[in-house]
């Protein structure tokens, strides 16, 4: 198509410039609300630029107009609601509601982990030699009774001067685990399932080892204070991963895969943030409380602390933000 | 695998966004790692006085801030700069919504959370393979978030004044030769000449001389003008005159461009 290009540019340019100016303004002020006449004006300019785009030949001018139209298109055809992030509302309503909305995914994550626990315990019962394979941490290789005796002796003094650092390491490591479990949802859930099960296997093996060694009380005192927050947090990461996987697979769904992922993305972000916040708390508890054993802090106190935490967490996730 | 993302608007207009390849994205990512490390070391200096509360406490703060920066920098930058980080800015890349809409904060966070799987097992192998295999060059994070990375370097408006010469056009004066020129020049050739004029400032001086020399020779070969008309005209001016003859409506005289809206097209 040959057209009188210079005249075309000359007549149309003022409109392009006007559109460019309103777009620049909108992009800097995303929260701004336009009046009806402003919206109409923007729409007219957008349609004019679109029409111009359809007429120009390939080349620089076309690229420029494509860029202009694509920006205007984004502003005009955007229908998603924009909400401001309100931390208090997020804590009291959004997170627990999102958690309940995907309750089934959480259940599945929990079942997988429990299955792992059973497998780990069983494996160690059948083949005690498997301990070195299953448990990757050197601290857990020895016999539980020895460890308990040692812990009693050193009274948590080994933690002096490194508590905060240890706590920070725990937070970052656990957050990484939770977020990896989440991200592996993109493997159609396969990676998430494997990781959840594997976490369960370690947990089950350790638990069996201590219970079998007659150190059940020590184990509970050691694990409960941070575990009742940390394990659910990892499960929430797995829950989010399974939500992604479900959206990817989309059984019986009529909307496109991209659309399904778009729908769940906000919930995934909410769950990820929730897991991270829980892990910060768990990291503090693990470093400042869990590493102290009898006689410094009685097992009873630690277990009670864990039970109270578990009760609070459960009621928070179950009831916070429910509509009356 | 297409090299551009085509979006068709409800108005029936199609526009294309050029997609970025894995290599430029890798380079941008390397730059961003450098930025994270820099911010981290600056934070370490800033947080130095915390050593007052003991080494343990300051170490803890350092670990947590570094982790938070490495996790949040990309998402924060992409959100605040509308899909760009420092690395992406340098490389002229931009993250956009795959449907052409505005980028949502949740999309930015999701695509960055997925780095945990795209980065597996090492050196972004998963992400790189996904990027090569997917239709719109998306890594898993892009697929999950519904985003694409485009090349956005050509965002400046072309210098349209290049076209509006307004100078005396000796070629248009001789009507019958101008008509023959319109008849003989193929539309593609005219478009190439127009494009060359639009981009003339981007060329190296020698390349520019050579290109317009070739073009002028080609046009001169098609329609022979009397020597006195062309002798004082440079090659580039010659091509410009040809383009003006080709693209300007016949009924109009040079220098008498009207300003009224709704210009007709021929």
Boltz contact constraints between the chains, C-beta under 6 A:
constraints:
  - contact:
      token1: [A, 3]
      token2: [B, 265]
      max_distance: 6.0
  - contact:
      token1: [A, 4]
      token2: [B, 248]
      max_distance: 6.0
  - contact:
      token1: [A, 4]
      token2: [B, 249]
      max_distance: 6.0
  - contact:
      token1: [A, 5]
      token2: [B, 247]
      max_distance: 6.0
  - contact:
      token1: [A, 6]
      token2: [B, 163]
      max_distance: 6.0
  - contact:
      token1: [A, 6]
      token2: [B, 164]
      max_distance: 6.0
  - contact:
      token1: [A, 7]
      token2: [B, 257]
      max_distance: 6.0
  - contact:
      token1: [A, 7]
      token2: [B, 263]
      max_distance: 6.0
  - contact:
      token1: [A, 9]
      token2: [B, 160]
      max_distance: 6.0
  - contact:
      token1: [A, 11]
      token2: [B, 261]
      max_distance: 6.0
  - contact:
      token1: [A, 11]
      token2: [B, 263]
      max_distance: 6.0
  - contact:
      token1: [A, 50]
      token2: [B, 11]
      max_distance: 6.0
  - contact:
      token1: [A, 50]
      token2: [B, 13]
      max_distance: 6.0
  - contact:
      token1: [A, 53]
      token2: [B, 13]
      max_distance: 6.0
  - contact:
      token1: [A, 54]
      token2: [B, 13]
      max_distance: 6.0
  - contact:
      token1: [A, 57]
      token2: [B, 191]
      max_distance: 6.0
  - contact:
      token1: [A, 59]
      token2: [B, 195]
      max_distance: 6.0
  - contact:
      token1: [A, 60]
      token2: [B, 158]
      max_distance: 6.0
  - contact:
      token1: [A, 60]
      token2: [B, 198]
      max_distance: 6.0
  - contact:
      token1: [A, 63]
      token2: [B, 154]
      max_distance: 6.0
  - contact:
      token1: [A, 64]
      token2: [B, 157]
      max_distance: 6.0
  - contact:
      token1: [A, 64]
      token2: [B, 158]
      max_distance: 6.0
  - contact:
      token1: [A, 66]
      token2: [B, 15]
      max_distance: 6.0
  - contact:
      token1: [A, 67]
      token2: [B, 155]
      max_distance: 6.0
  - contact:
      token1: [A, 69]
      token2: [B, 15]
      max_distance: 6.0
  - contact:
      token1: [A, 70]
      token2: [B, 15]
      max_distance: 6.0
  - contact:
      token1: [A, 70]
      token2: [B, 100]
      max_distance: 6.0
  - contact:
      token1: [A, 73]
      token2: [B, 9]
      max_distance: 6.0
  - contact:
      token1: [A, 73]
      token2: [B, 100]
      max_distance: 6.0
  - contact:
      token1: [A, 74]
      token2: [B, 100]
      max_distance: 6.0
  - contact:
      token1: [A, 74]
      token2: [B, 101]
      max_distance: 6.0
  - contact:
      token1: [A, 74]
      token2: [B, 102]
      max_distance: 6.0
  - contact:
      token1: [A, 78]
      token2: [B, 101]
      max_distance: 6.0
  - contact:
      token1: [A, 78]
      token2: [B, 102]
      max_distance: 6.0
  - contact:
      token1: [A, 161]
      token2: [B, 56]
      max_distance: 6.0
  - contact:
      token1: [A, 162]
      token2: [B, 56]
      max_distance: 6.0
  - contact:
      token1: [A, 164]
      token2: [B, 56]
      max_distance: 6.0
  - contact:
      token1: [A, 164]
      token2: [B, 57]
      max_distance: 6.0
  - contact:
      token1: [A, 164]
      token2: [B, 60]
      max_distance: 6.0
  - contact:
      token1: [A, 165]
      token2: [B, 56]
      max_distance: 6.0
  - contact:
      token1: [A, 165]
      token2: [B, 59]
      max_distance: 6.0
  - contact:
      token1: [A, 165]
      token2: [B, 60]
      max_distance: 6.0
  - contact:
      token1: [A, 168]
      token2: [B, 60]
      max_distance: 6.0
  - contact:
      token1: [A, 168]
      token2: [B, 63]
      max_distance: 6.0
  - contact:
      token1: [A, 168]
      token2: [B, 64]
      max_distance: 6.0
  - contact:
      token1: [A, 172]
      token2: [B, 67]
      max_distance: 6.0
  - contact:
      token1: [A, 179]
      token2: [B, 116]
      max_distance: 6.0
  - contact:
      token1: [A, 180]
      token2: [B, 116]
      max_distance: 6.0
  - contact:
      token1: [A, 183]
      token2: [B, 113]
      max_distance: 6.0
  - contact:
      token1: [A, 183]
      token2: [B, 114]
      max_distance: 6.0
  - contact:
      token1: [A, 183]
      token2: [B, 116]
      max_distance: 6.0
  - contact:
      token1: [A, 183]
      token2: [B, 117]
      max_distance: 6.0
  - contact:
      token1: [A, 184]
      token2: [B, 117]
      max_distance: 6.0
  - contact:
      token1: [A, 186]
      token2: [B, 117]
      max_distance: 6.0
  - contact:
      token1: [A, 186]
      token2: [B, 140]
      max_distance: 6.0
  - contact:
      token1: [A, 186]
      token2: [B, 144]
      max_distance: 6.0
  - contact:
      token1: [A, 258]
      token2: [B, 146]
      max_distance: 6.0
  - contact:
      token1: [A, 261]
      token2: [B, 144]
      max_distance: 6.0
  - contact:
      token1: [A, 262]
      token2: [B, 146]
      max_distance: 6.0
  - contact:
      token1: [A, 265]
      token2: [B, 106]
      max_distance: 6.0
  - contact:
      token1: [A, 265]
      token2: [B, 110]
      max_distance: 6.0
  - contact:
      token1: [A, 266]
      token2: [B, 106]
      max_distance: 6.0
  - contact:
      token1: [A, 268]
      token2: [B, 110]
      max_distance: 6.0
  - contact:
      token1: [A, 269]
      token2: [B, 106]
      max_distance: 6.0
  - contact:
      token1: [A, 269]
      token2: [B, 109]
      max_distance: 6.0
  - contact:
      token1: [A, 272]
      token2: [B, 113]
      max_distance: 6.0
